[in-house]
Amino acid sequence: MTEYGFNTMLLHGVKQNDPYGATHTPVYQSSAFRHESAEDLENIFTNKAMGFSYTRINNPTVEAFEQRITKLERGVASVACASGMAALFNALANILQAGDEVVAAAGLYGGTVELFEDLESFGITTKYVTENEPQAYEKLITEHTRVIFAETIGNPKLDVTDIRAVADMAHAHGLPLVIDNTVATPYLVRPLELGADVVVNSSSKYINGNSDAISGILTWSGKFAWDPERYPGLVPYKKFGPMAYVAKLRNGLFRNTGACLSPQNAFLNNLGLETLGFECSASVKMQRSLQSS
Ligand SMILES: *Cc1c(COP(=O)(O)O)cnc(C)c1O
């Protein structure tokens, strides 16, 4: 089968399963979902059956947005959050615990640096590289390091991370690489294809595209093999196999921190997202014509 191009994947990559056949998933502005029996509801609530129970956990409009980003980023599952910051916190705190260390790029988004400062009161410390080079990250790795973090294109520094080289280095040390892809978007760069393990997008920016909703989303590759000794929090989710990372998040931190995206904002993102390819190709063409003139 030939691989869909970006716009075709965006518009037709996910099978619509709206019960009324709506081609654009409507706003399911409902907090709770009714089921035939209390048992049915309990099974969904406790993850024994598929379905929707409560919008803090999942919601059809939000899920439509998640499925699209999963396709565009070439992952296996996504979790949409109330903001890019909520997505970053969830992506990292899902695997970190007190005593752990993060090795991060320099010149990160200011909010992310402040988030790393906030994590210090929970016993999680961050070391920053001075040069965005694989060897620079490697030098800062200790026995306590549990994740490597960088942005595809730093905001505001605009330094470009060699994702494949940093991912290879991280994996050689048994560490996952989390990439913030906000500035590039999956139109320009797909970090999971280059070896990253989790990709985070602040969808408040280009993905929404219209400046009408704050949101963030994280996408999981389904590939990283978690060492149970280093990531003990994932052990109870082992039965979910390659989905353990997202199962832990949706059954734990994500639902318990109330980080969910509102259905209305997910709808606005789905609408804005449809022109991401045009928006990006127009700006790439404009850059090229500026360079050649
Ligand atoms: C804006 C931004 C964020 C934070 O996203 P919000 O949706 O504002 O919470 C994170 N990372 C980068 C690179 C950003 O540009």
The ligand as an SDF file (V2000), in Angstrom:
LIG
                    3D

 15 15  0  0  0  0  0  0  0  0999 V2000
    4.1430   27.3330   23.6980 C   0  0  0  0  0  0  0  0  0  0  0  0
    5.1180   26.2550   23.9350 C   0  0  0  0  0  0  0  0  0  0  0  0
    4.9530   25.3690   25.0090 C   0  0  0  0  0  0  0  0  0  0  0  0
    3.8430   25.4930   26.0220 C   0  0  0  0  0  0  0  0  0  0  0  0
    2.6020   25.2910   25.4460 O   0  0  0  0  0  0  0  0  0  0  0  0
    1.2290   25.9120   26.0350 P   0  0  0  0  0  0  0  0  0  0  0  0
    0.2080   25.3180   25.1490 O   0  0  0  0  0  0  0  0  0  0  0  0
    1.3300   27.4020   25.9770 O   0  0  0  0  0  0  0  0  0  0  0  0
    1.1170   25.4200   27.4530 O   0  0  0  0  0  0  0  0  0  0  0  0
    5.8710   24.3400   25.1600 C   0  0  0  0  0  0  0  0  0  0  0  0
    6.9180   24.2140   24.3200 N   0  0  0  0  0  0  0  0  0  0  0  0
    7.1150   25.0720   23.2840 C   0  0  0  0  0  0  0  0  0  0  0  0
    8.2920   24.8670   22.4080 C   0  0  0  0  0  0  0  0  0  0  0  0
    6.2300   26.1200   23.0700 C   0  0  0  0  0  0  0  0  0  0  0  0
    6.4490   26.9460   22.0330 O   0  0  0  0  0  0  0  0  0  0  0  0
  1  2  1  0
  2  3  1  0
  2 14  2  0
  3  4  1  0
  3 10  2  0
  4  5  1  0
  5  6  1  0
  6  7  2  0
  6  8  1  0
  6  9  1  0
 10 11  1  0
 11 12  2  0
 12 13  1  0
 12 14  1  0
 14 15  1  0
M  END
$$$$
